[in-house]
């Protein structure tokens, strides 16, 4: 988000709700639908933001 200069407000306007934002901040799981929304809003692919450990 920082690199692409996307704010939390833009995520909210793009369809990401507050509960999901909280989950993202805490590193919790998200759905594929949310991942798709994030990629659309930020302008990236899942490979840009997903990290497998």
Secondary structure, 3 states (H helix, E strand, C coil): CCCCCCCHHHHHHCCCCHHHHHHHHCCCCCCHHHHHHHHHHHCCCHHHHCCCC
